[in-house]
Every structure is written in C-alpha cells, then in structure tokens.
Amino acid sequence: MASDIERKFKGLMLTEEEEEIVECEEEESIVMRDQLALCLVGKLLSKNPYSVDALQNTMNFAWRTEGGVVVREIKNNLFMFQFFSPADKLKVLDNSPWLFGGSPLVLKDVEKGVQHSELSFDTTRFWVKAYDVSLDKRTKSMTISIAEKMGKFMEFDDSDPLGWNKFMRSRVDFKIDKPLRRWIRVATKGGSKWIELKYEKLMDFCYACGIFGHAYQSCNQYGDAVSECELPYGAWLRASLTWKRRTFDPKKEGERKICQAFCGALSEQRAKSKLTFEGNCELAAIRMSSSSDSGGDMGYIGETYTWWNNKARPDDFMERLDRGVASLSWV
C-alpha cells in the first residue's frame, strides 16, 4: 500500500496541506508501544476461505493462554493477536509454527514504525534434528554451522550438555519459497559424511519440489506416472516433537549440572593447555633467536637498573632485564 501511494505521488503536485506531517502525542505513543509489545502479527498462508471467529476459537484452544488473546483481521489473511501477558506471547512464539485448517499461520513481532503493507512473511521457524552426526562433531558450533546452511540460526537445544542424544537439535528460520534440505554433508578427517535432517511440526509441503504452499498433485515437477513413494520428498522428513519437561526432576537436574560442570572443566583445561603450549613456543623462539649468530649485543646506556619502586632507597627492590629480543625495525 505504501509503495502504491508513492508511485501515485510521481507526477502529482501535492498541496501544502497534503505535505504536512502529523505528529502523535508522546504519551499516547508510549502507551501504544507498550500495547504492541504484547502483540504478534500473523499471516495465514492459504487461498481457502476461512472464518475469523473460527480462527480465534481454534488458536485459543491450541494456545491455552492464561490471560486470553483477541484476534483482529487488519487485511485479508493478515491478523493482529493481542495478548495480555508477556508469558502467553512468549509461549506461543516458542511453540511455533502453528497451523489453521491445515495452512501455516506465520507469526512475528511487530516492528516499530512499520506499516502492515510493508510486512514480509517469507520465513517460517522450525526445530530441526540432525541425525547420525559423527561422535567427535557433536558440538554447539557444529550444530550452528549446520543450521546456517539451511537458513538463519535462532536457538540451540542444550538440554544434554554431553551431546549424546539421538540427534543434534537447533531452531532455524527458513525461506518458505525454497526447497527443504533433506541431507547435509559434513567434513570429516579424510573426506565427508552425509547427515539426515528432519523437522518438527512440519506443515504440508510438496513431495515433488519440497516447497510449501501446494500439494504434489498440482506441482509442475510431478508426473502422473510417478507414484508418491518415488517422489524425492516425503513424510519421512517429519520428526516427532521434543517436549520440554514441565515438572522439576531433581535427579535429571542434578545429572544435567554434573554434565555442565564436566564439560566446563574440560574446556577450561583445554584452554590452559593451549596457553601453556603457546607460551612454551614463544619462549623457545626467543631462546633460538637470542642464541643465533645473527643476533648481537646492542649495548645499554642509562640507569643501572631498568625498574625500581618509586624511589631508589637502599631497602627498595630493584630489577634489571638480563636479555631482550628486538629487530632492526624497533631501533
């Protein structure tokens, strides 16, 4: 809409009244910002007819919010969801994506100063599971690297600090107009290996091209002679949900803390070993350079000692460097 108006502006002479800029009262603007902080804007990616009342009733039942939610349609297929507590809003975002009538409902935060005509709903968010990752590659950095090859990395599942789950799990924002990744190749010593990918709460997509928004029966890449089991994509890309533990389990929590402490201690030990190794290398380089034939005594002019504490009194501690290394560029 905003771009349409700008196009109409070209070649038109605006009146002085039309060029005036309207200011909003600061107090009301602050109140509106606070209200928007508890809002989500959502787009239903569907060409089928729907009922706004049915959408609100379905989402209320699915979300089970404590304070409730009010839905308003601000444009065809575009909705404002007004929550009344931050916890309800975060819970809905954390458990996305959501479906209504089999179609995806893409939700996002409301950006300051953005018109609804400027909003873009070209991404959706999934939890992705990477299976059969090499045992020596089950790290957070590897999981992030895999996620960034698929889209925008958002979150890492660190429920098992040891990394010995059946899968590595991350949350990723995907472009909805691109095919789903089925596998990804990871470098290993002497080559590479394939890793299988699966998606939680995966909405309907085309089994012929791997893109959301249509079924394979209406896809240009689908031939009637090909059966569904022969298509390059399928229901095998769907992963079962991984539920967060709702009740506190002292045994599980204690085990998790032990694992975190163990991994932290290993990282600290590795860092210390690396520091010691690099320090020894630097010391060896100094010894080699100072004992080589190319080195020479540059002499010294100045105080007897190179350092003392404030004043040169008899009881002060004094120190002098026995040896230093420098190149001609220092001189």
C-alpha positions in Angstrom: 0.0 0.0 0.0 2.7 2.5 0.9 4.6 1.7 -2.3 1.4 2.1 -4.3 0.9 5.6 -2.8 4.5 6.6 -3.5 4.0 5.6 -7.2 0.9 7.7 -7.4 2.9 10.7 -6.0 5.1 10.7 -9.0 3.9 13.3 -11.5 1.5 14.8 -9.0 1.6 18.2 -7.4 0.8 17.9 -3.7 -1.0 20.7 -1.8 0.5 22.3 1.2 -2.0 20.5 3.4 -1.0 17.1 1.9 2.7 17.8 2.6 2.1 18.5 6.3 3.4 15.8 8.7 1.1 14.8 11.6 2.7 14.2 15.0 1.4 11.8 17.6 1.2 12.8 21.2 4.2 11.3 23.0 2.2 9.9 25.9 -0.2 8.1 23.7 2.6 6.9 21.5 4.3 5.3 24.6 1.1 3.6 25.6 0.7 2.2 22.1 4.3 0.9 22.1 3.6 -0.9 25.4 0.5 -2.4 23.8 2.4 -3.5 20.7 5.0 -5.2 22.9 2.2 -7.7 23.8 1.1 -8.2 20.1 2.0 -10.6 17.3 1.1 -10.1 13.7 0.3 -13.2 11.7 -0.4 -14.2 8.2 -2.4 -17.2 7.1 -0.8 -18.7 4.1 -3.9 -20.1 2.5 -6.1 -19.3 -0.5 -9.1 -21.1 1.0 -12.0 -19.2 2.7 -12.0 -19.0 6.5 -13.8 -17.6 9.5 -12.1 -15.1 11.8 -14.2 -16.4 14.7 -13.2 -19.9 13.9 -9.5 -18.8 13.8 -9.8 -17.2 17.2 -11.5 -20.1 18.8 -9.1 -22.6 17.3 -6.0 -20.6 18.4 -7.4 -20.0 21.9 -7.9 -23.8 22.3 -4.4 -24.6 20.9 -2.5 -21.9 22.8 -4.3 -22.3 26.1 -3.2 -18.8 27.3 -3.7 -17.7 30.9 -4.9 -14.2 30.0 -6.6 -14.9 26.7 -6.0 -13.5 23.3 -8.0 -11.2 21.0 -7.8 -11.5 17.2 -8.4 -8.8 14.7 -8.2 -9.0 10.9 -6.4 -5.9 9.6 -6.2 -7.2 6.0 -7.1 -10.3 4.1 -5.2 -13.2 5.7 -3.4 -10.8 8.0 -4.2 -10.6 11.7 -3.2 -8.9 14.9 -3.1 -11.1 18.0 -3.3 -9.1 21.2 -2.0 -10.9 24.3 -2.4 -9.6 27.8 0.7 -11.1 29.4 4.3 -11.5 28.2 4.4 -15.2 29.3 1.5 -16.0 26.9 3.1 -14.3 24.0 6.5 -16.0 24.6 4.8 -19.4 24.9 3.1 -19.0 21.6 6.3 -18.0 19.8 8.3 -20.7 21.5 5.9 -23.4 20.3 5.6 -22.2 16.7 4.9 -22.9 13.9 1.1 -23.2 14.0 -1.5 -24.4 11.6 -5.1 -23.4 11.0 -7.2 -25.6 8.7 -4.0 -27.3 7.5 -2.4 -24.0 6.4 0.6 -22.3 8.1 0.0 -19.3 10.3 3.3 -17.4 10.3 3.7 -15.1 13.4 6.2 -12.4 14.0 6.8 -9.4 16.4 5.5 -6.0 15.4 8.3 -3.7 14.4 8.2 0.0 15.4 7.2 2.4 12.6 6.3 -0.3 10.1 3.0 -0.3 8.1 1.2 -3.6 7.7 1.6 -3.3 4.0 5.4 -3.4 4.5 5.4 -6.6 6.5 7.2 -9.6 4.9 6.2 -13.2 5.8 8.7 -15.1 3.7 10.2 -17.2 6.5 8.9 -19.7 9.0 10.6 -21.3 12.0 11.2 -25.0 12.7 13.1 -27.1 15.2 15.5 -29.3 13.1 17.0 -32.6 14.1 20.3 -33.7 12.6 20.8 -37.4 12.9 23.9 -39.7 12.8 26.3 -36.8 13.4 29.9 -38.1 13.9 30.6 -38.6 17.6 33.5 -36.2 17.6 31.4 -33.5 15.9 28.5 -33.3 18.3 29.2 -29.7 19.4 27.3 -26.5 19.6 29.4 -24.9 16.9 28.8 -27.8 14.5 25.1 -27.6 15.1 25.1 -23.9 14.4 27.1 -24.4 11.2 24.6 -27.0 10.0 21.7 -24.6 10.8 23.3 -21.7 9.0 23.4 -23.8 5.8 19.7 -24.1 6.0 18.6 -20.6 7.0 19.0 -18.3 9.9 20.1 -19.9 13.2 17.9 -18.9 16.1 18.4 -21.3 19.0 20.4 -24.3 20.2 19.0 -27.1 22.3 21.5 -27.6 25.1 19.3 -30.0 27.2 22.1 -32.6 27.0 25.5 -30.9 27.6 27.3 -34.1 26.7 25.8 -34.3 23.2 24.9 -38.0 23.4 21.3 -37.7 22.3 20.0 -39.4 19.2 20.2 -36.1 17.4 21.5 -32.6 17.4 18.7 -30.0 17.6 18.5 -26.4 16.6 15.9 -23.8 15.7 16.1 -22.3 12.2 14.2 -19.6 10.2 13.6 -21.0 6.7 12.7 -19.2 3.5 9.3 -20.6 2.6 9.9 -20.3 -1.2 13.0 -22.6 -1.1 13.0 -26.4 -1.0 13.6 -28.2 2.3 17.0 -29.6 2.9 16.9 -33.4 3.3 20.6 -34.0 4.0 23.7 -32.1 4.6 27.3 -33.1 4.0 29.8 -32.5 6.9 33.6 -32.6 6.5 35.4 -35.3 8.4 39.0 -36.4 8.5 39.9 -37.6 5.1 36.5 -36.9 3.5 32.9 -36.1 4.3 29.7 -37.8 5.5 26.0 -37.3 5.0 23.8 -36.3 7.8 20.0 -36.8 7.7 17.7 -33.9 8.6 14.1 -34.0 10.0 11.7 -31.2 11.0 9.3 -30.9 14.0 5.8 -29.7 13.3 6.4 -29.7 9.6 3.4 -28.3 7.7 2.1 -29.6 4.4 4.5 -29.3 1.6 5.0 -30.6 -1.9 6.6 -34.0 -2.1 7.8 -33.3 -5.7 9.7 -30.0 -5.2 10.0 -29.7 -1.4 8.3 -26.2 -1.3 5.4 -25.1 0.9 2.1 -23.8 -0.5 0.9 -26.6 -2.7 0.5 -30.4 -3.0 2.5 -32.6 -5.3 -0.6 -33.3 -7.4 -0.6 -29.7 -8.6 3.1 -29.3 -9.0 4.7 -28.8 -12.4 7.6 -31.2 -11.4 5.2 -34.1 -10.8 4.4 -36.6 -13.5 1.2 -38.7 -13.2 3.3 -41.8 -14.0 5.3 -41.4 -10.8 3.9 -42.8 -7.6 4.1 -41.0 -4.3 6.7 -43.4 -2.9 9.0 -42.5 -5.8 9.0 -38.7 -5.2 12.2 -37.1 -3.9 10.4 -35.7 -0.7 8.0 -37.3 1.7 6.5 -37.7 5.1 9.9 -39.2 6.3 11.1 -35.6 6.7 8.8 -35.2 9.7 10.3 -35.6 13.2 8.4 -36.3 16.4 8.0 -33.5 18.8 10.6 -33.0 21.6 8.7 -31.8 24.6 10.2 -29.6 27.3 10.0 -31.1 30.8 7.2 -29.4 32.6 7.8 -30.8 36.1 11.0 -30.4 38.0 13.0 -33.6 38.3 15.8 -33.3 40.9 17.6 -36.3 39.6 17.6 -35.1 36.0 18.5 -31.6 37.0 21.4 -32.9 39.2 22.7 -35.0 36.3 22.5 -32.0 33.9 24.5 -29.8 36.3 27.2 -32.5 36.6 27.4 -32.8 32.8 27.7 -29.0 32.5 30.4 -28.8 35.1 32.3 -31.7 33.5 32.2 -30.0 30.0 33.2 -26.7 31.5 36.2 -28.2 33.3 37.3 -29.9 30.0 37.1 -26.6 28.1 39.0 -24.8 30.9 41.7 -27.5 30.9 42.0 -27.3 27.2 42.3 -23.5 27.3 45.1 -23.7 29.9 46.9 -26.4 27.9 46.8 -24.3 24.8 48.0 -21.2 26.7 50.9 -23.2 28.1 51.8 -24.7 24.8 51.8 -21.3 23.0 53.8 -19.8 25.8 56.5 -22.5 25.5 56.6 -22.0 21.8 57.2 -18.2 22.2 59.9 -18.9 24.8 61.6 -21.4 22.5 61.6 -18.8 19.7 63.2 -16.2 21.9 65.9 -18.6 23.0 66.6 -19.6 19.4 66.8 -16.0 18.2 68.9 -14.8 21.0 71.4 -17.7 20.6 71.7 -17.4 16.8 74.7 -16.0 15.0 72.6 -13.2 13.5 72.0 -11.7 17.0 74.2 -9.2 18.6 74.6 -7.1 21.8 73.2 -3.6 21.1 74.7 -2.3 24.3 72.9 -0.3 27.0 73.0 3.3 28.1 71.1 4.5 31.1 70.4 3.7 34.7 72.0 0.7 36.4 68.6 -0.8 36.9 65.7 -0.8 34.5 63.0 -0.7 37.1 62.6 0.3 40.7 59.7 1.0 43.0 59.1 4.8 43.1 62.4 5.9 44.8 65.9 4.5 44.9 66.3 3.7 48.5 68.6 1.0 49.9 65.7 -1.1 51.0 63.9 -0.9 47.6 63.6 -3.9 45.4 65.4 -3.3 42.1 65.4 -5.4 38.9 67.1 -5.5 35.5 66.3 -7.4 32.4 69.1 -9.9 31.6 68.1 -10.3 27.9 65.8 -8.9 25.4 65.0 -9.6 21.7 64.4 -6.9 19.1 64.6 -6.5 15.4 66.1 -3.6 13.4 62.7 -2.1 12.8 62.5 -1.4 16.5 65.5 0.8 16.5 
